[in-house]
């Protein structure tokens, strides 16, 4: 058995006593480790021995004030730097700054590369197009990107607090809004934790419907990545074609559930209602759409100029990907075959035709694209099979969910990778909810993928990761 991977790390409080909670993913499931935090709210940092804890410890320091002593870079991650606050307002206790006495470069952030002609270029948080808020500090000597540092705090919304003291039905609404583009996957991870706590048996029809909406969401997100890659390459036809395919998937979702993002469909104990689309019609539409997607992917892969922009761009070392436990297409594009639908199958996935997680050994942006291409075809097949089975099962949509107490884990696989929820319940209400997105776990790896890449490669690298920054700075 492998020693496992760090899947989550956070600080919480039990009966007035702070403690550290580490979640380890192993071959046989998850292992939860708990340790009390000393009264002075300090402990020896894990990052020097477990590099994957790097961002987790920065986040828990921001949110709880617990200090991981010896952390190599305890800069704010989810909280803004002092210099982001702007001029101090009258009446503030913060000391005024002498802007003329301190060089502006010292307010930019961490510097990892020094030398003649090297400078830091702040890029963002507002960028062209409709990209999410993110500040990138690019260290460069001209064209090559020597190092990049990321500051995602602009998206922080105190999500953990918004779960507290809500009923499980209301908390699902919060989960759906952690990462809007992964609404279904987050709702599934949350309700899986609740259903584990209550030992409820979800009806077969609901399990099948969950697969349908989850795979529609996966297809929409993968198509969005392909659209962005085409746009970066200046392929107007590809951008238009794959943008159209994504829109058609979202309209399918809207027709089936009443929401373009599938919101309101997944509830504890099952689904809110049966799909609104006739099963035979849904099968026909998804089969026809997948055939068109496959045709356009073949045409796209015939464009030498497009492929040249992806080959060797943003290479994520396979060894690093395994050590970090990289998730989703980012991990599978570097040979990490971790897919929660196969590793810990849930809902109706065990009842459908088994599939091998898509993976690639290319380790670059092209490898991540190859994973998404395969998953698009797999999702289409899963939807068609699930819809076919729906016609032969009892149409019951939801089972009653009793009240429950205790700590429980829930997991699902989004288009970006594994989503993990650690939920503490008491008398049917949420006391604490730690939501860990694949985006949070994976984004830190973007520090490590620049090997001679230049400014014009940045868009391809960012798009190929396919992450949602709202899910990073929750």
LINQUI-V506677 format. One line per field, one symbol per residue. phi: phi as a letter, one per 40 degrees, with the letter a starting at -180 (. if undefined). psi: psi as a letter, one per 40 degrees, with the letter a starting at -180 (. if undefined). burial: I if it has 16 or more other ideal C-beta (glycine too) atoms within 10 Angstrom, else O. A space follows every 50 residues. Layout:
phi->???
psi->???
burial->???
//
This chain:
phi->.cchbcbaaababbfgbcabbbbbcbdchbbbbbaccddcfbacdcddcb dccdcdcccccccbgcbccgccaccdbcbccdcccgdccdgcccccbccc cbddccccicbbbbicgcabbcbhccbcgbcccabbcccabibcccabbb bcccccbfcdccccgccccccdccdcbcbdcbdcccccccccccccccfc bcddcccccccdcccccccccccccccccccccgccccdccccccccccc ccccccbgbcbgcgccbdgibcaccccddccccccccccccccccccccc cccccccccccgcgcbdcccccccgdbfdccccbgccbaccbcbdbfcdc cbdcbcdcaabcgbcccccccccccccccdcccccccccdcbbdcdcabc bccabhbabbbabccchcbbbbbbbafgbccabbbbcccccccdcccbbc bgcbdccdcccccccgbbccccbc
psi->hieiiheihiiahhfehiihhhhhhideaihhhihihidefiihiddddg deeddddddddddeehhghehdgfihdeiiideeeaihiheiehiiigdd ehiddeedaihdhiihehihhhhadhiiafiihhhhhhhiecdihdihih geeeehefdddedheiiddddddddeedhdefdddddddddddddddefi hhidddddddddddddddddddddddddddddefgddddddddddddddd ddddddeehdeeiedhihebidiiiehhdddddddddddddddddddddd eehdddddddhehfhhhdddddddfiiaddddefehfhhddddgiibede eihiihhhiiedeaddddddddddddddddddddddddddeeihehdiii hiiiiahiiiiihideahhhhhhhihfeihdhhhhhidddddddeedeeh geiideeddddddddfihededf.
burial->OOOOIIIIIIIIOOOOOIOIIIIIIOOOOIOOOOOOIOOOOOIOIIIOOI OIIIIIIIIIIIIIOIIIOOIOOIOIIIIOOOOOOOOOOOOOOOOOOOOO OOOOOOOIIOOOOOOOOOOIOOOIIOOOOOOIIIIIIIIIOOOOIIIIII IIIIIIOOIIOIIOOOOIOOIIOIIIIIIOIIIIIIIIIIIIIIIIIIOI OIIIIIIIIIIIIIIIIIIIIIIIIIIIIIIIIOIOOIIOIIIOIIOIII OIIIIIIOIIIIIIIIIIIIIOOOIOIOIOOIIOIIOOIIOOIOOIIOOI OOOOOIOOIIOIIIIIOIOOIIOIIIIIIIIIIIIIOIIIIOOIOIIIIO OIOOIOIIIIOIIIIIIIIIIIIIIIIIIIIIIIIIIOIIOOOOOOIIOO IOOIOOIIIIIIIIIIIIIIIIIIIOOOIIIIIIIIIIIIIIIIIIOIII OOIOOOIIIIIIIIIIIIIIIIII
//
